[in-house]
Amino acid sequence: MSENSPARAPFDIVGFDLDGTLLDTSPDLAAAVNHALALAGRPLLTPAEVEPMIGGGAKEMLRQALEASGGCEPDAFRGYYKEMLRHYEAHVADLTRPYPGAVDALDALAAQRVKLAVVTNKFESLAVKLLGLIGLLDRFETVIGGDTLGPGNAKPSPAPITEMIARCGGGSAVFLGDSTYDIMAAKSAGIPAIAVSFGFLHGPVEALGADVVIDHYDQLLPTLARLAA
């Protein structure tokens, strides 16, 4: 290796959850939820109130939002759910932005020839559209959504993590996330899990049981080196 070559990374593959880990999607998700709540005649929610509802997929997010003001009958729920998805697809990247330091971290990992991936419980089509509009899609080897592998195979199932590793050609891997779904999926797949403290947390970040916690993306590369030591 020449003096100007980047150091070899400690992991072959680094996977990222999307909402609350790589991107702050809360303003656009809250707007979509509020569109449905307004149709239902319910009180609107702030992005901060919606954040703890994110992580288990769009349907679970809306269910929690409606439960906060009295619940909803199944037939009515289906209509509100379709309207929420329609609104979100049309406004998926209006206010969503990468977390501070995230793009620099992706650049640094790419320079080390690390294969990057996204595994999210968001529908694959929405994740791909969002990453494309944000200008990040071409950085990832694969994008796996909550519906990619069929029913029952979204996080916390290890299936999408295992699929991520396979699609990236195998090798050592680590996964970053902000929810119990992320950490459980990574651990069940037998790889280290990193929790981000700035995500859409449901409680103390330490309670997620990750191998390590980072508070900013400038800590990612040193953390990866320590994990692999």
C-alpha positions in Angstrom: 0.0 0.0 0.0 1.4 3.4 -1.0 1.7 6.3 1.5 -1.2 8.0 -0.2 -3.6 5.0 -0.1 -6.4 5.1 2.5 -6.1 2.8 5.5 -8.0 -0.5 5.1 -11.3 -0.3 7.0 -11.9 -2.7 9.9 -15.2 -3.9 8.3 -16.1 -4.9 4.8 -19.7 -3.7 5.0 -21.3 -0.9 7.0 -25.1 -0.9 7.0 -27.4 1.9 8.0 -31.0 2.3 9.1 -32.5 5.2 7.4 -35.1 7.2 9.5 -33.4 8.6 12.6 -30.0 7.1 11.8 -28.8 8.3 8.4 -31.5 10.9 7.7 -33.7 13.2 9.9 -37.0 12.4 8.2 -39.2 13.5 11.1 -40.5 16.8 9.5 -41.7 15.0 6.4 -43.1 12.0 8.3 -44.9 14.3 10.7 -46.4 16.3 7.9 -47.7 13.0 6.3 -49.1 11.8 9.7 -50.8 15.2 10.2 -52.4 15.0 6.8 -54.1 11.8 7.9 -54.9 13.1 11.3 -56.5 16.2 9.8 -58.7 14.0 7.6 -59.7 12.1 10.7 -60.5 15.4 12.6 -57.8 14.6 15.2 -55.3 17.0 16.9 -52.1 17.4 15.0 -48.7 16.3 16.3 -45.3 18.0 16.3 -42.3 16.2 14.7 -40.9 15.6 18.2 -44.2 13.8 19.2 -44.0 11.7 16.0 -40.4 10.7 16.4 -41.0 8.0 19.0 -43.6 6.4 16.7 -41.1 5.9 13.9 -39.2 2.7 13.3 -41.7 0.0 13.0 -43.0 1.0 9.6 -45.6 3.5 8.3 -48.6 1.5 9.4 -47.4 1.2 13.0 -46.5 4.9 13.0 -50.0 6.0 11.9 -51.6 3.5 14.4 -49.8 5.1 17.3 -50.7 8.6 16.1 -54.4 7.7 15.9 -54.2 5.8 19.2 -53.0 9.0 20.9 -56.4 10.6 20.2 -58.8 7.6 20.7 -57.9 5.0 18.1 -59.6 4.2 14.8 -61.8 1.5 13.2 -60.1 -0.8 10.7 -62.1 0.3 7.7 -61.4 4.0 8.4 -57.8 3.3 9.1 -57.2 1.8 5.7 -58.4 5.1 4.1 -56.2 7.3 6.3 -53.2 5.0 5.8 -53.5 5.3 2.0 -53.8 9.1 2.2 -50.8 9.3 4.5 -48.7 7.3 2.1 -49.9 9.3 -0.9 -49.0 12.6 0.9 -45.6 11.2 2.0 -44.6 10.0 -1.4 -45.3 13.4 -2.9 -43.3 15.2 -0.2 -40.8 12.6 0.8 -37.7 14.9 0.6 -39.2 18.4 1.3 -37.5 18.9 4.7 -35.5 15.6 5.2 -31.7 16.1 5.6 -28.7 13.9 6.5 -27.6 14.1 10.1 -24.5 16.3 10.7 -21.3 14.5 9.6 -23.2 11.6 7.9 -22.1 12.5 4.3 -18.5 13.0 5.4 -18.6 9.6 7.1 -20.0 8.0 3.9 -17.2 9.6 1.9 -14.5 8.4 4.3 -15.9 4.8 4.3 -16.1 4.8 0.5 -12.4 6.0 0.4 -11.6 2.8 2.4 -13.5 0.7 -0.2 -16.2 -0.2 2.3 -19.4 -1.4 0.8 -22.4 0.6 2.2 -26.0 -0.4 2.5 -29.3 0.8 3.8 -31.7 -1.6 5.6 -34.9 0.2 6.6 -38.5 -0.7 7.6 -39.7 2.0 5.2 -41.1 0.6 1.9 -38.2 0.0 -0.5 -39.7 2.2 -3.2 -40.0 5.2 -0.8 -36.4 4.6 0.5 -35.0 4.5 -3.0 -36.9 7.6 -4.0 -35.9 9.5 -0.9 -32.2 8.6 -1.2 -32.3 9.6 -4.9 -33.8 13.0 -4.2 -31.3 13.6 -1.4 -28.5 12.7 -3.8 -27.2 9.7 -1.8 -28.6 6.7 -3.6 -25.5 5.9 -5.7 -23.4 5.6 -2.6 -25.1 2.3 -1.5 -24.5 -1.2 -2.8 -28.1 -2.1 -1.9 -31.2 -0.7 -0.3 -33.5 -3.2 1.5 -36.9 -2.0 2.6 -39.4 -3.4 5.0 -41.3 -5.0 2.1 -38.3 -6.2 0.1 -38.2 -9.8 1.5 -41.9 -10.2 2.0 -44.2 -10.4 5.1 -42.5 -11.2 8.4 -39.0 -10.3 7.1 -38.6 -6.7 8.2 -36.5 -5.7 11.2 -36.3 -7.0 14.0 -36.0 -10.1 11.9 -32.3 -10.8 11.0 -33.4 -11.7 7.4 -32.7 -8.2 5.9 -29.3 -7.9 7.6 -28.4 -11.4 6.3 -29.6 -10.4 2.9 -27.6 -7.1 3.1 -24.4 -9.1 3.7 -25.1 -11.4 0.8 -25.9 -8.6 -1.6 -22.6 -6.9 -0.6 -20.6 -10.0 -1.4 -20.1 -11.3 2.1 -17.5 -10.4 4.7 -17.4 -8.7 8.0 -20.3 -6.3 8.7 -21.6 -3.8 11.3 -25.0 -2.1 11.4 -26.1 1.3 12.7 -29.5 2.1 14.0 -31.6 4.1 16.5 -34.3 1.6 17.6 -34.7 -1.8 19.2 -35.7 -3.1 15.8 -32.2 -2.3 14.4 -30.2 -3.6 17.3 -32.2 -6.8 17.6 -31.9 -7.5 13.9 -28.1 -6.9 13.9 -27.5 -9.1 16.9 -29.8 -11.9 15.7 -27.7 -11.8 12.4 -24.6 -12.1 14.5 -23.0 -8.8 13.7 -22.0 -5.8 15.9 -24.6 -3.1 16.4 -24.0 0.6 16.8 -26.7 2.9 18.3 -26.9 6.6 17.5 -28.0 8.8 20.3 -29.4 11.5 18.1 -32.1 9.3 16.5 -35.8 8.7 17.1 -35.4 7.1 20.5 -38.2 5.5 22.5 -36.2 5.7 25.7 -32.6 5.9 26.9 -30.2 4.9 24.1 -28.3 2.6 26.5 -31.4 0.5 26.9 -31.2 -0.6 23.3 -28.4 -3.0 24.1 -26.0 -2.0 21.3 -22.4 -2.8 21.4 -21.5 0.9 21.4 -23.2 4.3 21.1 -22.1 7.2 19.1 -23.3 10.8 19.5 -22.1 12.2 16.2 -20.9 10.8 12.9 -17.4 12.1 13.4 -17.1 9.3 16.0 -18.0 6.5 13.5 -14.6 5.6 12.0 -12.8 5.5 15.3 -15.6 3.4 16.8 -15.4 0.9 13.9 -11.7 0.6 14.6 -12.3 -0.1 18.3 -15.1 -2.6 17.6 -12.8 -4.6 15.3 -9.8 -4.5 17.6 
